[in-house]
Amino acid sequence: MFLGLIGGIIAYFVLRNDEPNKAKNCLYLGITLGAIGVIINLFFTDYSTIMPDSININID
């Protein structure tokens, strides 16, 4: 999920002096891929395993 963002940041710093337009495009692509990954993970997350319907507390 975050590899696209990290790759975009690395590509930006590598290319920023030689080709600034390509560097900005790499950064935008990394941000976009990171956002798409977050949206896909939120869409496919099964919340029933994270948050139970009720909390059972047994006091002995």
C-alpha positions in Angstrom: 0.0 0.0 0.0 2.7 2.5 0.9 5.3 1.2 -1.5 3.8 3.4 -4.3 4.1 6.4 -2.0 7.6 5.6 -0.9 8.6 4.9 -4.5 7.2 8.2 -5.6 9.1 10.1 -3.0 12.3 8.4 -3.8 11.8 9.0 -7.5 11.1 12.6 -6.8 14.3 13.2 -4.9 16.3 11.3 -7.6 14.8 13.2 -10.5 14.1 16.6 -9.1 17.3 18.3 -10.4 17.6 16.7 -13.8 13.9 16.4 -14.8 11.6 18.4 -12.5 8.4 17.6 -14.6 9.0 13.9 -14.5 9.8 14.1 -10.8 6.5 15.8 -10.0 4.7 13.2 -12.1 6.3 10.4 -10.2 5.4 12.0 -6.9 1.7 12.5 -8.0 1.6 8.9 -9.2 3.0 7.6 -5.9 0.4 9.6 -4.0 -2.4 8.4 -6.3 -1.3 4.7 -5.9 -1.1 5.1 -2.2 -4.6 6.6 -2.0 -6.0 3.8 -4.3 -4.5 1.2 -2.0 -6.0 2.8 1.1 -9.5 3.0 -0.6 -9.2 -0.7 -1.7 -8.2 -1.8 1.8 -11.1 0.1 3.4 -13.5 -1.4 0.8 -12.5 -5.0 1.4 -12.0 -4.9 5.1 -14.2 -7.3 7.1 -15.3 -5.2 10.0 -17.0 -8.1 11.7 -13.7 -9.6 12.8 -12.4 -6.2 14.1 -15.4 -5.0 16.0 -17.6 -7.7 17.6 -21.4 -7.2 17.9 -21.3 -7.2 21.7 -18.6 -7.2 24.3 -18.9 -10.1 26.8 -17.4 -9.5 30.2 -17.4 -12.4 32.7 -17.0 -11.4 36.3 -16.4 -14.4 38.6 
